[in-house]
Amino acid sequence: MTCNSNLSLSVPSNLERERKMRVREMRVRSWLVELAPFAAMVAVECLDVGLTTLSKAAMSKGMSHFVFVVYSNALASVILIPAAFFFTRKKRPPITLPLLCKFFLLSIAGITLMQNCVFTGVSYSSPTLASALGNLVPAFTFLLAVIFRMEKLELTSSRSQIKILGTLVSISGALIMTLYKGSAILSPPAQPQSDPSAMLTTTNNWIIGGLFLATACLSLSTNIIGQAAILKGYPSEIVLVSFYCFFGTIQCALVALVAERNTNAWKLSPDIELVSVVYSALFGSVVTFAVLAWCIRRKGPVFVAMFKPLSIAIAAFLGFIFLGETLYVGSIVGAAIIVTGFYGVIWAQSKEEEDEDANIHKLHSSSSKIPLLHGHLDA
């Protein structure tokens, strides 16, 4: 009897232990699934800063940024197009002429205009300014999402007011970084003294670069909103990215043929120029475009834009270490203002999402009670 009772006690305890282990595994799996988009976007921001730093080094040696954009997108297209047809050979949604037109327009904003403005702006200024002004992307994306009704905005709501205020604060911080340099905080050792005329030229270049970078941010936000709209009707990220990159290559080649008349500029040196082109194609285009499309489809356009502030510190560190750039007061103050306004928008959005989840939970709980009520009434 004692042995049988011990067996009967041990069986439930083993089942309970297995059940707890399964619950724990499910929790870990769901946590990893939720964490994946966050980790992917952090990696993308790191890759993006590496791209601007490498491209700045290549252009400092005389490489044309127009040629750089053509070569990097052409190599990315060679990788993406065969991969897209291979991975979607069994389940590929039909590709129609209107869809191809959408891809073509998307590539104008996201590649031709955005990339040429980014690398022109970086050649005039620095990767640090490029990363700092990248914080305009959340503000622009939020405004466009409101205009195209992808984001709710109620002017009487305090959270909507915080969103608007945060957007305006982010834009003001970007203007400070562009128009005000201030004194140097960190300078590389043994930096030669520059004359006043050179300093004036540098300041003018900084402003011109900032204007190009701000235009690139608006183009990127337009591209993010466009991708979100297209992926709702065509749920194949890799096909979108491959055609998007292919059309961007053709457009950038036409721009480069008009803008770059020097035939020697098309010669690629086997040094930092080749490294930067390969890096841009693999990580700046193939990996980044695929991850962005994946995250936009699963989390929405505003989620993708929210990671831009991470790039400021990374860019400042890499620029100071590898490019010998000086860190200015204006960069620190402007970046702090941008991040403050941006995270105000993100906080308000997270609270709205919590309210929506609570409302959905209430609807589910109330609907689950209705059949019981009808059952009692029928009885």
N, C-alpha and C positions, 0 to 999 in steps of 0.2 A: 504493500500500500504506500509506503513512504517513497519507494522508488518511482511508482507511477505518479504520485503527487509532484515529485521533483521534476519529472519529465513534462508534466502538464504546465508547470510554472516556467520551465526553461523555454518551451516553444513560444509562448506569447512574448517573452522577453526578447528572444531572437528576432521575432517578427517586428517588434517595436523598434529594435535597434536598426534593422534593415530599412524600416519606414523612415526613421530619422535620417539615416544616411542618404536615402533617395531625396528627401526634402532638402537636405543640405546641398546635395549636388545640383538640384534644380535651382536653388537660390544662387549658387556660385555661377551656374551657366547663364542665368538671366542677368546677373550682375555684369558678367563679361560681355554679354550682348549689348547691354546699355552702355558699357564703358567703351566699346569698340569705336563708335563715331567720335567720341571725345579724343581718344588716343590718335585716331587717324587725322583729325584736324590739327592737333598739336604737331604731329609729324610733318604735315603739309606746310605749316607755318615755318618750321625749322628749314625745310627744303627750299621754301620761297626766299628766305633770307640768305641762304647759301647761294642761290641763283643770282640774286642782285649783287652780292659781294663778288662772285666770280665774274659776272658780266662787267662790273665796274673795272675790275683788274684787267680784263681783256680789252675793253674800250680805252683804258688809259694807255695801252700799248699801241693804239691806233686802229683797232678793229671797228668797222662800221656797224652801228647798231641795226641798221636796215638789213644788212647782209646777215647779221647774227640771227635776227628773227626768222628770216627765210630758211636758213640752214637748219635751225633747231626744229622748226615746225615740219620741214620736209622729212627729216629723220624720224620724227615722232609719227608722221603719217605712214611711213614705210613699216613701222612697227605695229601701229594700231589697226590699220585696215585689214591685213591678213588675220590678225587676232580676232577682230570683230566678226569676220565671216566664219572663222573656225569655231568660235565659242557659241555662235548663234545659228549654226547651220541647221539644227533641228527645230528650234523654236525662235524664229525671227519674225517679228511683226512686219507686215508689208511696208515697203518703202515707196511712198507716192511722190509725185511732183510737188504738191503743196508742202509736204514734209521736208523735201530737199530745199525748198525755198526758205523755210523756217531755219534750217541748219545754216544756210548761206547768210541770212541776216544775223543769226546768232554769232557767227564767226567774225562778222564785221565789228560788232561791239566787243566780243571777248578776246579776239586775237589781233586783228588788224589795227584797230584803234587803240585798244588797251595796251598791248605789248609794245607797240611803237612809241606810245606816249610814256610808258614806264621806262624803257631803256633810254629814250631821249632825256627824260627827267633825271635819271640816275647819272647820265653822262654830264649833265649840268650841275648836279648837286652831289648827293651821296646816298648809299643804301640806308643809312640811318633815317634821313628825311623821307625816303620812300616808304620805309616801314612805319614811320610815325604818321604820315599822311594816309597810310593804309587804314587807319582807324576811322577815316571818313566813310569807308565802305559800309559799316553797320548803319550809319546815319542815312546815307543815300538809299541803302536797301530797305530800311524801315519806311522811308518816305515813299518809295516806289511801291512797296507792298501795300501801303495804305491806299495809294492812288488806284492800284489795280485790285483792291479789295481782297488781298491775301492776308491782311492784318486788320484786326478790329481797332477802331479808334472812336472813343466817346469823349467829347470835350468836357462833359460834366463830371467824368470820372477822375478821381485823383491820380490813379495809375496812368491813365492816358495823358494827363497833364505832365506827369513825371517823364513819360516817354518823349513828349514834345520838348520839354526843357532839356533833357539829356541830349537829344539830337542837336539842339542849338548850341549847347555847351561844347559838344564834340567838334562842331564846325568852327567855333571860335578858337578852340585850342589848336586846330590845324592851321588857322590863319596866323596865330602867334608864331608857330614853328616856321611858317613860310616867310613872314615879313620881319621877324625879329630874331637876331642871332644872339646878341648879348656877349658878355665876356666868356673867355674859355675857362672850362672847369678842369678838363683833363686834356693835356697835349702830349703827343709823342716826344721822346727825347731828341735833342739836337735838331730842332725845327728851325730853319733859317728865317730871319726877319723879312717880311715882305713890305714893299713900298706902298704908299697910300693908293696909287692908281691900281695896283694889283688887287688891293683889298676891295676897292670899289667894283672892279670887274667880278671878283668872287661873289660879292653881295648881289650884284645884278644876275649872275648865273644862278645863284641860290633861289632867287625869286622866280626866274624863268623855269627852272627845274621844278619848283613847287607847283606852278601852274600846270605844267605837263602832267605831273603826278596826280594832281587833283582831278584832271580830266580823265586820267586812267582809272581812278577810283569810281567815278561816275559810270564809266564804260563797264567796269567789272560788276557793279551793282545791277546795271541793266542786263548784263549777261546772266547773272544769278537768277533774277526774276524770270528772264526768258527761258532758262533751263527748267525752272520749276513748273512753268506753264506747259512746256513741251512734254516733260516727263509724266505729266498727268494723263496725257493721251497716248504717249508712246513710251512704255516702261522698259526701255533697253538702253542702259547707260553707255555701254561700250560702242553701240552703233552710233548714238548721238555724238560721242566724243570723237570717233574716227572720222565721220563726215565733217564735223565741226573743225577739226584740225586740218583736214584735207583742203577744205574751202579756204581756210585761213592762210594756208601755204600759198595758194594761187593768188589771193588778194595781196599778201605781203610781197610776193615776187613782183607783181605789177607796180606796187608802191616803190620798191627798191630800185627797179629799172628806171623809174622817173627821177627819184631823189638822189640816187648814187650813180653818177656818171663815170666815176673812176673805175676802169676795168680791173686795176690791181687790187681794189678793195674786195673783190670776190675770191682772191687767193687766200686759202686757209693755212695759217702757219701751224706746224705740229708742236705747239707749246700750250700756253694758257688759252689761246683761241680755240683750239680743237677740244681741249678739256671742257671749256665752258659750253661749247655747242653740244657735246655729248651729254653733259650733265643737264643742260636745259631740255634736251629732247627726252631723256629718260625720266628725270625727276620733276622737271618744271612743266612738262607737257603730259607724258603718258601717265605717270603716277598721280600727279596733282589733278589733272582733268578727271580721271576716273574716280578718285576719292571725292572730289567736289560733287560730281554728278550723283554718286552713291549717297552721300550725306544729304544733298538737297532733296532727293527723292524720299528719304526716310525721316529726316528731321525738319525740312523746310528751309527756305532761303535765309531767314533771320538767324537761325542756328549756325549756319556756315559763316555768316558775317561776324559773329560774336567773338571769333578767335583772333582777330587782327591785332588787338593790343599786345598779345604775347610776342609779336615780332619786334617790338621796339627795343627791349633789352637785348635780345639776341643780335639784332643789327648793330646796335651801339658797341657791343662787345667785339663782334667780328670786325667791324670797321676800324675800331681803335687798334686791335691787335694786328690785323693783316694788311690794312690799307693805310695805317698811320694817320687816321682822321682825328680831328679835334672835337671834343664834346663841349657844346656851348650851353649857356644858361637857358636860352630860348628853347632849345630842344627839350631840356628837362621840364621846364614850366609848361610848355605846350603839350608835351606828352602826358603830364599829370592831369591837365585839364581835360584832354581827350578821353583818357581812361575813366576819369570821374563821371563825365557825362555819359559815356558808353555803358558803364556798368549800372548807372541809374536806369537806362532803357532796359537792360537785361533783367534787372531786379523786378521792374514793373511787369515785364512780360512773363517771368516765372510765376509771379503771384496770380496773374490772369490765368495761366495754365492750371495752377492748383485749384482755382475757383471752378474752371471748366470740368476738371476731373471730379471735383466734389459734386457738381450738378449732375454729371453722368451717373455717378454712384447712387445719388438719390433717386434718379429716374429708374435705374435698374432695381433698386430695393422696393420702390413703390409698385413697379410692374410685377414683381414677383409675388406681391401680396394680393393682387387683383384676382387671380384664379382661385385662391383660397376663399376669398369673399364671395365669389360667384358660386363656389361649391356649397357654402353654408346657405346662401339664398335659395339654391335649387333644392337643398334638403328641406 
